[in-house]
């Protein structure tokens, strides 16, 4: 018997997590990782706002995790870009 009270993550939360995967895979390409990290933060915040509006949706924890990972990948991307400009130009 299926659990009818199961909560599913919002679309914004899923988008934020997918963007985190892209950012982590593109860590060696600074600009792509930077853009994916910023978009991941935006969608993570949107996921939290959607959770606050409708508590029947789940995914608040996933949204928080997406924001934390996005901020971390943003820092990695910024260091990668700074490294590239300082040592190769």
N, C-alpha and C positions, 0 to 999 in steps of 0.2 A: 504494500500500500504506500502510495506516494505521500510525502509530507506537503500538505497544501499551504503551510505557513512559512515555507522556505523563502528567504529573501535573496534576491539576485542583485548583483552590482549594477550600477547605472552605466549607461553607454559612455559617459564622460570618464568614469573610472576605468573602464576597459580600454578606452582610447589612451588614457594617461599611462597605463601599464604597457601597452604596445609601443608607445613613444619612448618609454624607458628602455625597452629592449632594443629599439633602433639606436638610441643614444649610446647604450653600452657597447653595441656592436660597432658603432661608428666612432669610438673613442679616439682612434688614431686620425680621424678626419675632423679636425677641430670645429669647423663651421657647421657641418651637418649635425654633429653631436650637440653643439650649442643651440641650434634651432630646435632640435627634438627635445632637449631638456627644458627650454623655455615653454614649448607647447605642452610638455608633460606637466609642468607646474600649473599652467593655466587650466588644463583639463582636470587635474587633481582638485584644484580649488572649486571648479564648477561641479565636480562630483560631490564634494562636501556640501555645497549649497543645495544641490538637488536632494541630498539626504535630509538636510534640515527642513526642506519644504514638504517632503513626503517620507515619513518614517517607515512606510511599508516597504520601501526599497532598501536594500542592504548596500554594503560596500563602503561604509565610512572608514573602516580600518584599511581597506585596500587603497582608498583615496589618500589617506595619511601616508601610507607606505610609498605610494607613487610620488607624492610631494617630496618625501625625504630622499628617495632615490634620485629624483630629478634634480634636486638641489646639489646632491653629491656629484652627479654627472655634469652639472653646470660648472662646478668648481674644477673638475677634471678637464673639461673642455677649455675653460679659461686658462688653466696652467699650460695646456697643450698649445694653445694659440700664442701665449706669451713665450713659451719655449721656442716655437717656430720663428717668431719675429726677432727674438734676442740672439739666437745662435745661427740662423740661416740667412739673415738679411743684413 
